[in-house]
Amino acid sequence: MANPLTDSQFVRLLDKRLREVAEARFDELETKYSMIPKLFRTIPSDSAFDEFYDIGALPDIPEFTGQLEYLSIAPGFHKKIESKEYAGGVQIQRKLLDDKKYGVLDSMGESLAGAAHRVKEKKGSRIFSNAFTSTFDYMTSEEGVSLCSTAHTTKSGTSTASGFSNSGTSALSKAAVQSTSLLMRRFKNDISERIIIEPDTIIVPDNLSYTAEEIVGTEKGLYTTDGTKNVNYNKYNVIVYPRLDDTDTNNWWMVDFNLMKKALIYLERIKSEISRTTDFETFVLKWAIYFRIAFGWLFWQFLFGHNVS
């Protein structure tokens, strides 16, 4: 447990002769690149955990041969997303606040709120940075495979030989964008039937932003000198996700944006609550924040991820 901030630690704040005193001089990443509202569907929660389930599609209608044939529907996979608690506080000596000569340390509530926002954004980015592992932060999935996997399954018993892989290893390039789009458009549902997927967005770390913008922003002659039409021109939106650089600078994802907003879940069990109190014995002022959140996904067909070595 951290001790209170005291005047002996910040003795310079008691000195009027300082030309300038700065507090939190730099804007943090999330002030400009807040991704939760852009990528996730926010759902308020009133339970210790939330559960999600789906049922499969009906198979083809068979030819009638004189006796009605009844069709079956396979169950889908169950998912459970459980919110976790987060809390932190700051305590400051009353004497330090009374005697300091500069307008710093006055907005501890705002500072705690900013730190909480940073934590939420970091946790949200792990949906993508951990997309190639089946170890989840908040959820359990009955299917038991990673979000981006070459081995997605169903309960229907139909073949999953094609249309059930959304994981690759290709570096971002013009050819990789084209081939990934084709693979996504061949995705299938739980009974191995083709479904409508509209790959329209590329999500990249900051390291790949220039490459992605070049691929979708060059009208002719991309990587050639003969002016050949670039079929990727203006076909995709590019979302630059700087937090992804913290774990890998080469991985990238293609998504169907509208499906993504249905598949990615941000649960707000308890929004950030900030409190302030004064310790009766020591007169130390204390600020604290508490919140409960969770992130998860409901289905995988909205994206294709490349885990580039």
Disulfide bonds with the S-S distance in Angstrom:
none
